[in-house]
Amino acid sequence: MTHAAGADVTLDDWIAHEAIPCSLASRPDFNAAVDTVIASLDDAVELLGFGEALHGGEELLVLRNQLFQRLVEAYGYSAIAIESNFPRGIIINEYVLGRGPASYEAVQDTGFSHGFGKFAANRELVEWMRHYNADPAHQMKLHFYGFDSPTDVPSTDSPRQILHVALDYLNLVDEALGQEYQNRIDPLLGQDSAWENPAAMLDPTQAIGRSPEATALRIETEELISELCVRRPELVAKSDESRYLEAVHYAVMARQLLNFHAKLAQTSEKRQARLLGIRAAMMAENLAYIVSREQGRGNVLVFAHNSHLKRGKVQWQWGNEAVIWWPVGAHLHEMFGRRYVVIGSAVGESAANGIGQPEAGMLEARLTSAPGPARFIPTHQGQGLPVEEIVALPLRSGSQKNGSYEPLSAQSFTDFDWLAVLDTTAYNGWGHF
């Protein structure tokens, strides 16, 4: 692969020189392309992101599955984290480890959020992991994680479940102290249905996050976090570091969830931006925790929408309001530095998703003019590429059916380290953002 950088390089030069063509239908072909991508990465990488241009794109999910399989088999990756509820991910992880229910149908709804368990490619991923782990020759077992915050649309979870993970731990290592905290916290939780009222997402007056009980619960949660932190040496000695860190993580997650509920109950011009910002920060903290759990075992592939994993700010139209916030990838860039690398994706056209052929001269049209039907292209973070030509690129037309579709832009050159570009993709589910 030759870097097309130079004073007279054009965008088309870059594409012609750098595109690595491959096909999802040919595993040797695809694996060779992945090997080229991985060979270009710094040895420090611990977290590799793969972003999807839209939710429900079948070939994008197949690409993710084949990418993860290659990373496991050739590069020792030990886990995948997807854009699904973090607490629920434990259910799928138990399944891939051969524990819990015996059938995928029994876990597809409870183990995933956003309805993602119904996607055929997600089932194929989970079943492949379960089969891999069942092989005695594979001593290192694969782990599955969700990393999204428990703030699903249209409702947000009650803090009960995640608080009780920390309380159950404290009860186990110090029953008297655990009961003391539980007796103070449980009466403040009230009814889960009040926390999870779908109307609260659009109407602050329907949210209970600033009630006297919720405010007292936030204080008690801070006390619980402080107790766990102050007594770390003692608590680790009575259990082990992994279980201790899990309890702390859940308690901190409960704090952020309570902050989210408090923001739900507040009328503000920047309410949506703040809510999405809290969600992104929670997702980043979940990923940092996941990477720490996998340390010494292997690297982690993280899969989510491009808008979550990119480095630059996100702008989203919410009615008449332009909502702007820092996404997960921006947090990861600050937290991990060179240890985080991200591949963004793009699609040429998709009739099933209401995406027509890209207009002539648009970035997607030029990218898909390279040999395919899929190709990986490094962005070099825009270095050596024609800045004036890139900045002048207009956005292609969007989707008429899938609201989660996001075209590439000039910002994509610095948002991502690589691009995975498909000629087309079918529709494998609904478009949740």
Secondary structure, 3 states (H helix, E strand, C coil): CCCCCCCCCCHHHHHHHHCEEECCCCHHHHHHHHHHHHHCCCCCCCEEEEEECCCCEHHHHHHHHHHHHHHHHHHCCCEEEEEEEHHHHHHHHHHHCCCCCCCHHHCCCCCCCCCHHHCHHHHHHHHHHHHHHHCCCCCCCCEEEEEECCCCCCCCCCCHHHHHHHHHHHHHHCHHHHHHHHHHHHHHHCCHHHHCCHHHHCCHHHCCCCCHHHHHHHHHHHHHHHHHHHCHHHHHHHCCHHHHHHHHHHHHHHHHHHHHHHHHCCCCCCHHHHHHHHHHHHHHHHHHHHHHHHCCCCCEEEEEEHHHHCCCCEEEEECCEEEEECCHHHHHHHHHHHHEEEEEEEEEEEHHHCECCCCCCCHHHHHCCCCCCEEEEECHHHCCCCHHHHHCCCCCCCCCCCCCCCCCCCCHHHHCCEEEEEEECCECCCCCC
